[in-house]
């Protein structure tokens, strides 16, 4: 097993700005946007399930008629 020779790594320390909370408008926009996306995804999922179940019912009733 080959091991590399140990060499120290330089670390730079700098100061950073403190955490700044998002504004009320930005938080409200996030709530509105995420709610809108959830509603659209739910509607699309409902349509897909409705078409799938309708197709299943039509197919099964056709099989019963034969």
N, C-alpha and C positions, 0 to 999 in steps of 0.2 A: 504494500500500500504506500503510495507516494504522498508525502506531506509537504506542503509549501512552507517555506521559512516564514516565521512570524514577523510581520512588519506592522508598526502602529499606523492607525488611520487617523488623519486629522479631523477634528470636529469643530465646526464653527458655531458659536453661540450668538444668536441675534435676538433682539426683542421683537415681539409681534404685537399687533393691536388686540385689544380685548374683544370678547364676543359681543356682537351687536345684534339684539333681537330684531327680527323682521318687523316691519311696520304693520299696523292694523290692516291697512288696505291690501298689503301683500298677502297676509294671512287669509283675509276674506276672499281674495281672488283665488287662492289655492283651494279653499273649500268649494267655491262655486265651480271651478274648473274640474275638480275631482268628482263632484256630484254630477256634472254634465256628462263626463266620460262614463261614469257608472250607469247612468240612465240610458245612454246610447248602447253600451255593451249589453245591458239587460234587455233592451228592445230587440236588438239583433238576435240574441240568444232565444228570446221568446218566439220570434218568427221562425227561426230554424227548427225549434222543437215542434211548433205547430205544423209546419210543413212535413216534418218527419212523421209525426203521429198521424196526420191526414193520409199520407202515403201508405202507412202501415195499415190503417183501417180500410182504405180502398182495396189494397192488395189482399187482405184477409177476407173481405166480403166477396171479392171476385173468386177466391179459392173456394168459398162455401157454395157458391152458385154452380160450380162445375160438377 
